[in-house]
Structures are given as C-alpha cells and as structure tokens.
Amino acid sequence: MIIGGDKEELSAYLGRKFDSDNELGEPVRLDLNEPHMVTVCGKRGSGKSHTLGVMMEELMTLPTQVKSNLNGLVIDAMGIYWSLQVQTPDTDLLEDWDLSPSEYPVKVYYPAGLEEQYEEIQQYFHEGFELYPSELSVEDWLYLLDIDETQAQAGLLSQVIEEAEEDFGQYYSIMDLLDKVEASPESANIKDALHRRLEKAKNWGIFSSSGSKIEEIVEGGEFVVLDLSGAGALPWNVRTMLTGILVKKMYNKRSFDRSREEVKKIKGEHTEVNFPLVWLFLDEAHLFAPSGHSEPSTDPLVEWVRQGRRPGLSLVMATQQPGALDNRILSQCDTLIIHRLTAGQDSDAVGDKISELHDAQTISHYMQQIPKEPGYAYAMNDDAETIVPVKVRPRKSWHAGESAKLEEFLPET
C-alpha cells in the first residue's frame, strides 16, 4: 500500500499495517514523488519525532538521479537530528523487520559564532552558518531586540541601519551598527540601551558581514540539518525569525526556478533544476506557527503550504499540540499521521481535519483504538477514503530524541 501515490521506487517505507490484535501485516509506504504537506501529531513520547526521522532516512535512500534534484532540510530547533549520521545499536529490533543499521550522509550547520560551544561534539556538526544583518528589516530588528516602535531606541536603530546601508550596502556587520550608535549625537541613555541590545544580538553568533547564501546551504543531492538549538544560546524569537527568513528565501527562489523550467518545457528544451525541490522538516511546528498569534515564521510557512505544490515544495511537520497550530496550515495538509492524542483540544483539531472525509463516529472510534505503545499511528491522505493503521518501522540510525533517564548514568556492572 502506498499512501498518496503509486510509484514504489519513489515512496518511503513507513511501516506495516496492524490489525485489532496488533498483529503486523502488509508494508505501508508514503508517496515522495509529488509535493506533500504532512502533519505528524501525537502526545509526548508517542513516537512523532521518531516518525520524522524515519521519513528523513527514506528520503536519503531515493535513487541518485532523483536525489540530485532535491534537498532535504531539517529546521532542528531541538538539536536532535544530527544523530542521523550514527547507526542505531538496536540491531535485534531491526532484524525482526528484516532491516539493517545505517548511517546517513547528513551535513549539519550550526551558528558560526557559537563554535566553542560545539567544540566537543564538532565531529557531528560540520560547518557554521551566518546571515547578513541586512537580511532583516527594521521591523524584524525591533521584534528581535524587544523594542517598541514608539521608543526612542527605535528611531536610533532605524537611523544607524540606514547609515550602514549607505556606507556598506548589504555587507555590514553588527559591529558596524554598534560603531554608528557610538557616533550618534543621541543621548547617552538611549545609546547605551540600544548598544546593550545589539551586543546581545552579536553574541548569538548568527550575523556577519560575510553571511551564508541560501544556495550554499540548500543544494541538490544534499540532506541538511540546520541546528537552531544554538547549544541553548538562541532565544526562541531568534529561531522563529531565522526560520521565517529561510522559508521565504527558499519559496521565492524555487518559485522563480519553476517558472524558468516551464518556459524551457514550452520551448521543447532540456530542463535542468537550478534551485532544488525541497522537503522541509519541522519539529514542534506549533511553536513556529501558533494559533492565536503570529511569529515571524508563521506567514512564510502559510504561504509555503498554500502555494508550494506548483514549485515542488513539501513540508513534514510534527506537533504534540495540533490544537495550538495555526489552522491555516493544518487545513492545507494533505497527509496526516496521527499517533496517540489525549487532550480534547488536540483531538478536536485533528478530528476537524479528518471529518472532511470521515464522519465523527468513525473518528472517535479510531482515536480510541490507537495502542498506547509508541510507534503506532493512523495515516490518511486526502486522495484516499481510508484510514490506515500503521506501526512505524524502527529507525536505522540513532534516535537522539528519547528522554534522558537516570539509569543511563549508572556505572556498568
């Protein structure tokens, strides 16, 4: 069975169907050929991050000629998907599924200015990334620095950014902004307050006058993990801002490239991909596009799910609180993978989506039937009228998303 498609060689082996006695049956696969908007939901510990990891592994096993035209990008705000590079030690479990351990060629980026914090684990974190400060508008900076637009600091910030752009174009640094603040005739109190905020931003380690270009990070044939956990140093609003910038840039570049490809097709010319098709993975999605208020990443993600199909953009997002996710995103998802949910608000949110194809009685029945053991789920796609019970297969690589336990630190006997 292939959910959402019909080409086995261009699909992901998700797991196997289970029956009322939890006995496993035929394989369940998920289409990777067409763009999809996938939501994986479930309470903490139900296996949703594991399921994301399985889909990442499967994307990296596609035929080489296919992979060369796409990029897998993980926005990793939790710092757990670097472990795709390491084989799982659970060989016995894999044998039960006729699978073997594997490690995957993942490129992991981290905030370049935080290199010392990553030093001990740098064998798995390969390259620092930085953005130009000019990537952010004045409004973006006000948000990041927690400055109200009516404050005097806002006027000074706008002034120094304008002066930096006049002197350096897009290639200015935060140090250049700090120098402009010092040279300003504004009062010392206002200058000191803005100086402190900009110093804090400098310490995040993500801004530079020689920033990374999106084409350098998102290349065809690559699978990239962008670690935004920042070893705990990056505030959450910085993570959502970075995500919004990256999503917007990828959408714009891929949309333009798709127009170029279509013109080539009309002319009967050979078409090559300049900017790759993208499978974007996002864990804890409700924090990037929450219901009730907007984050800097919200509108770019909404545009991605609404308009991304034509340019070949896919999104796989996981959330333990689907009820807290912006409904504009959840309503556009064509594929749902539902692990165990208990909170009424979250079950209702998923139920509203499923009810487009199934009646409420059917939804309630399936919700109650999901086993408590991690890894069990129900999967559905808008094109099919069936809900598929699936036990997600084991990871072939190391799963770094499990909870820390005290027993890990006991001496071996």
N, C-alpha and C positions, 0 to 999 in steps of 0.2 A: 504494500500500500504506500502510495506517495501522496502526501497531503499538499495540495496546491499546485500539482504539476503531473507530468507523465514521463519524464526523462530520468531514468535511474542513475545514469552516469553524471547527471548534473543535479544531484539531490544529496541530502545529508541523512546519514543513518542515525535516527534519533533514539530508537529503542525498539521494544517489542510490545505488541498488544497484550493486555492481561484480561482474564475473564473474572466472573463473580467469585471464584475461588483463588484469585490472584495467580493463577497459572499462566505462564508466558506462552505466547503464540507467535504469529507471523511478524516479520520485521515491519517497522513503521519508519518511513522516510519523509523528509521535508524538502520541498522544492527549493532549489537555489538558482534555477535558470532565469526566472523572472524576478523583478524587484518585488520585495515584500516588506510589509510593516508588521512586525511580530511583537506581541506583548507576552512576556513570561511573568506570571504572578503567583504568589504564594506567601504564606506566613514565614517568619524567620525559621530557618532550619528545614524547610520543606524541599529544598533542592533547586531553587531557581538559578542561583549563581553557578551551580554545577551544570545545569542545562545550558546556560550561556556558554560555558567552557566547552561542552560537547559540540555545540554548533560552530564555535571557533575552530576546533580541531577538524571538523568535517570540511569547513571552507578551505582549509590548508591542504586537503587531500584531493582537491579537484584536479583534473588534467592540466598539465603545464601550459598548454596553449590557451586554456581558458583563464587560468590564474594570471597570465601576463597582462590581461586586460582589466583586472580588478584589483582593488585594495581592500583589505580588512583593517579597520581602525577601531581600537577599543579606547574609549574615554574612561580611564580607570581612576575614579576618584577615591577608591578604597585601597589601591595598591596591592591587588591580589593576582592579577593575570600575567605577571612576569613569569609565573611558575609553569606556563605552557612549555617552557624550554627544558623542563625536567621530567623524566619518566616517572610514572606512578610506581610505588612499591607494591601495590595491590595486585600482584600477578595472579594469585589464586582466583580472585573475583573475575579478572579478565578472561582466564581460561574457561570459566563457566559460560562465557559469552563468545568463545572462540575468537578472542581478541588478544592483541599483544601490546605491551607497553610501548610508548613512543614519546619522543621529544620533538618539538616543532621549532622551525627557524623564525623566531619572533624578534623583531627589533624594538627595544624598549627605550623610550625617551623619558627624560626627567628634567625638571627645571635646572638650567645650567648653573645658576648662581648658588645652588644648594649641593654642589659636588662633594663637599666634605662630609655632608650628612649621609651621602650614598656610598662613601668610600669602602666600607666593609662589605657591601653587597654588590659592588660595581661589576663583578663578573656577569651579573644578570641584567644590569642597567647600562646600556651601551653608549648613549650619546645625550648630551644636554641640548635642550631647545630653549630659544628665547624669541620674544616678539619685539617688534619696534614699538616704542611708546606711541608713535603716530598712528598705530592701528586703532587706538581708542579715541573716541570723540571727547569733547569737553564734558558732555553729559555722562559718558562712561566713567571718566575720571572722578567726577563728583560722586557717583554711586560707589566706586571702589574706595574712595577716601572718606566716605561718610560726611560729605559737606553739603549742606543745604544751599540751593541756588540763590537764596536771599542773603547768605552770609557774605561778608567782605572777602573771605578767602576765595569764594567762587569767582569773583571778579578778578582777583590777582592771578588765580590759576589760568583763567581764560587768556589773560594778558601775556603770561610767560609762555604759554603754548603757542600763541600767535607769533611771538617774537622768535621762538625756537624754530618754527616752521619757516619764517622769513630768512633766518640765518643758515639753517642746515637742511631745509627741505624735509623729507620724511626720515632722514638719518640722524635724529637727535636722541640723546640718552636722558635718563632721569637726572644724571649729574648736570647736564646742560640746563635742565629745568631748575635745579637747585641753584645753579650759578645765577640764573635770571632772577630768581626770588631774592637772592642776596643783593643784587644790583638794583632792585626796585626801590623807588622812593616811598613806598607804602610804609605804614607804621610798623615798629619793631614787633608788637604783639601779633599782628596779622601775619607778618613774615615768618615769625617763629612757629606759629601754629601750622601754617602750610608746610614749612620746612620739615617739621616732625612727621607729618603725614607722608610726604614724599620720601623721606628716609625709610619709613616703614615699608613703602612700596618697593624701594630699591632692595631691601633685604629679602623680598620674596624670591628674588633670583630669576625672574622670568622676562625682564625687559632689558633691551640692549640696543645700541645704535647699529649693531650688525645682526639683526634678528634672523630667524629661520624663515624661509619661504615655504608656502604650503606645498609647492611642488617637490620640495626636498623631503618632506615628511610623507606625503601621500603619493607613492609611486606604484605603478602597475607591477604585479607579481610579488608585492611585499605584504606582510602582515605586521601591523604596528600597534604597540601598546603605548599610549600616551599617559604616563603616570602623573596624575594631578593630585595625588595624595601629598606630594611635596614633603615626604617624611613627617607629616603632621604640621608643617610650617605654613601651608597655604590656607588662608581663610576661605570659608565656603563661597562667599560672594566672588572671590577671585576665580575659583574653579568654574562657577557658572558663567562668568564673563568670558573666560578663555574658551569654554565650550561653545558659547554663542558665536564668538568670532570665527572659530574653526569651522563650525557647521555652516555659517553664512558664506565663508570663502569657498568651501567645497561645493556648496549648492550652486553658487554663481559660476564657478569655473566649469563644473560638469554640465550645467545647462547650456552655456555657450558652446562647449565642445560638441554637445548633442546636435545643436543647430548646424555646426560645421559638418558633422557626419551625414546629416540628412541631405545637405546640399550636394555632397560628394555622391550619395546614392542616386539622387535625381540626375546627376550628370553621367551616371554609369561608371564612376571612377572608383578605384580601390579605396576602401575606408580603413583608416588606422585610428586607434584610440590615442589621443594626446594626453588627456587627463582621465584617469581610470574610473570605471564604475566603482562605487563604494558600498561596502557592507559596514555600517556603523553599529557598534555595540555600546550600550549604555546601561550600567547597573544603577540601582536606586534612582530610577527615572523620575519618580515623583518629587525629588529634590531639585531637579533641573527644570521641570515644567509642572509646578504645583497648581492645584486647584485653588482658586480664591485670590491669588496674587501672582504677579508676573516677575520672573527672574530674567536676567539678560539672555539666557539661553532659551527662554520659552518661545518667543516669536520665530527665531530661526528654526527650531525643531518643528513648530506647527507648519511652517512653510515646507519643510523637508517632507513631512508625512502627507501633506496635501498635494504637492506638486512634484514630488521626487520620482514618481513612476516613469514618466517620459524620459528623463535623463539617465535612468538606471541607478537610482539611489535607494538603498534598502536600510531599514532600521530594525535592530533587535534590542528591545529594552526589557529590563527586569524591574519589578517593583514588589515590595511586600505590602504596599498600600495603594491598590488601584483606585480606591475611592478618593485618594488625595492627589491623583494625577489629573492634569488638565483634560477635560472631556473632549476638547477639540482634537487631541492626539489619540486618545483611546477609541474614539468613534471612527477614526480613519484606519485603524489596524485591520488587516485582512486575515491575520492568523493569531489565534490565542492558544497559549499553552498554560493550563490552569493547574497549579499544584494546590495543596490543601490551604483553604482560607477559613477563618473562623469569625473575624469581625464582621458585623452586619453591614456596615457601610461599604466594605470592600467586596463582599459577596453581592451586594446590590449593584455596585458599579459594573462588575463582570456580568451579572445577570442581565442588566440593561443592554449590554452589547450582544450577549448570546440571544436574547429574546427577539432580535431582528430575524432570526431563523428558527427559533425553537420556543415553545410555549413555556410559561412559568413553572408548570408542574414538572416538565422534563428537566428544567434547570435545577430545581430543588432536589430532584432525585439524584442527579449526577453529583451535585455538591456533597451530598451525604454519603456517596459511595466511594469517594477518594480515600484510599487507605492512609493511615497515619504515618507509615514508614516513608522516609524521604525518597524522592525519585519518582513517585507515582504521580501521574497527571492525566488530564483530559486535554486533547488537542482538537482544534476545529479551524476550518478555513471558510471564508465567505462563499467560495465556489462550491462547497460540498454541503450536503444537508445532514451529515452525520457527525457525531461527537466521538472521537476515537480515544479509548482508554490506552495509555502508553506508560510502560515502565522505562524511564530514560536509561540508556546504556551507561556503563561505568566510564569514567574518564581514563584515557590512555596516558595522559600527562598528570603531573602533580596538581592537586586541588588545594590552593592556598587559602581558600575561603572558609575553611572549617573553624569552629570556635576553639580558642585556646583552652586547654584543660590542665588542671594541676598535675595530673598523673604524668604529663609529658616531662615534667622536671624532676621526677623521682629518679634516683640512681638506678642503673640497671643491675639486676641480680642474676 
